[in-house]
Amino acid sequence: MHKTLLPEGWTRPKGYANGVIAQGDSMIFCGGQIGWNKDERFEYHDFIGQFRQALENVVAILGSAGAGPEHVTRMTWYVTDRQQYLADLDAVGRTYREIMGKHFPAMSSGRGLSPNRRRGTGRDRSDRGQIACKSKLRP
């Protein structure tokens, strides 16, 4: 069995969960978080702003289960513009460390989302990528 995670004050998603906790409350799975805020609105339209927001979303979901960045065991990043990602790589590293600290789980990244096939809201397809993760809360 699993329990759906919804950080306090967040809009309830339709048709998916932002995160779930499973396996006797020890495994946390964060769905692909994009760079919108808790009200499902994009405050940032640049890559780094959305990257920061997506990481903050991951941390909020983890927090709703009593976990933090240090519990993340696997993280996957999907970006729509590989060239922009590479151009912003230094800022990506700084932003990651500001939000997640010096915790580096198993990671992969790629250009998994094309501009025409992004997971969008149907209302606004401004996302520049998404981040999904898996975490272990308890032994």
C-alpha positions in Angstrom: 0.0 0.0 0.0 1.0 3.6 -0.4 0.0 7.0 0.7 -0.2 10.1 -1.5 1.9 13.0 -0.5 0.6 16.6 -0.8 2.6 19.4 0.9 0.4 21.7 3.0 -1.1 24.6 0.9 -0.4 22.9 -2.5 -3.1 22.6 -5.1 -4.2 19.0 -5.4 -3.0 17.6 -8.8 -5.5 16.1 -11.1 -4.7 12.6 -12.5 -1.4 12.1 -10.8 0.4 12.4 -7.5 3.3 14.7 -6.7 4.7 12.0 -4.5 3.9 8.8 -2.7 5.3 7.0 0.3 5.3 3.2 0.2 6.9 0.0 1.6 5.9 0.4 5.2 6.5 4.2 5.1 10.2 3.8 4.1 10.3 4.5 0.3 9.3 7.9 -1.1 8.8 8.5 -4.8 8.6 12.0 -6.2 6.8 12.4 -9.5 8.4 14.6 -12.1 8.5 18.1 -10.6 8.5 21.0 -13.0 9.3 24.6 -12.3 5.9 25.8 -11.2 4.9 26.9 -7.7 2.5 25.3 -5.2 -0.4 26.9 -7.1 0.7 25.4 -10.4 1.9 28.7 -11.8 5.2 29.5 -13.4 6.9 32.4 -11.6 10.1 31.9 -13.6 10.5 31.4 -17.4 14.3 30.8 -17.4 16.0 27.5 -17.0 17.8 28.2 -13.6 14.7 29.8 -12.0 12.6 26.7 -13.0 15.4 24.4 -11.9 15.5 26.0 -8.5 11.7 25.8 -8.2 11.6 22.2 -9.2 14.2 21.3 -6.6 12.3 23.3 -3.9 9.2 21.3 -4.9 11.1 18.1 -4.4 12.2 19.2 -1.0 8.7 20.2 0.0 7.3 16.8 -1.1 10.1 15.0 0.9 9.3 17.3 3.9 5.6 16.3 3.8 6.8 12.7 4.6 9.3 13.8 7.2 12.3 13.4 4.9 14.9 15.8 3.4 17.4 16.0 0.6 19.8 13.6 2.5 17.2 10.8 2.0 17.3 11.0 -1.8 18.9 7.8 -3.3 18.1 8.4 -7.0 17.4 11.6 -9.0 16.6 11.9 -12.7 16.6 15.3 -14.5 14.9 15.7 -17.9 15.6 18.9 -19.8 14.0 20.4 -23.0 17.1 22.3 -24.1 20.4 20.5 -23.6 22.4 23.5 -24.8 20.8 25.7 -22.2 21.5 23.1 -19.5 25.2 23.0 -20.6 25.5 26.8 -20.8 24.1 27.1 -17.2 26.0 24.2 -15.7 27.9 26.3 -13.2 24.6 27.9 -12.0 23.0 24.4 -12.0 25.7 23.2 -9.6 25.4 26.3 -7.3 21.7 26.1 -7.2 21.7 22.4 -6.5 24.0 22.8 -3.5 22.0 25.7 -2.2 18.8 23.6 -2.2 20.0 20.0 -1.7 23.3 20.6 0.2 26.3 18.5 -0.5 24.2 15.3 -0.8 24.8 13.7 -4.2 22.6 10.6 -4.9 22.8 8.5 -8.0 21.8 10.8 -10.8 21.2 10.9 -14.5 20.2 13.7 -16.8 19.3 14.0 -20.4 17.2 15.6 -23.0 14.2 13.4 -22.2 11.6 16.1 -23.0 11.2 17.6 -26.4 9.5 21.0 -26.6 6.6 19.4 -28.4 6.2 16.5 -26.0 6.6 18.1 -22.6 4.3 17.1 -19.8 2.3 20.2 -19.7 -0.8 21.4 -17.9 -2.8 21.9 -21.0 -2.9 25.6 -20.0 0.7 26.5 -20.0 3.6 24.5 -21.5 6.3 26.8 -20.2 8.2 24.1 -18.4 12.0 23.8 -19.1 12.3 20.3 -17.6 11.4 18.1 -14.7 13.1 16.3 -11.8 12.0 12.9 -10.4 13.5 11.2 -7.4 13.4 8.1 -5.2 14.2 8.3 -1.5 14.7 5.9 1.4 13.4 7.3 4.7 14.0 4.5 7.1 16.1 1.3 7.1 
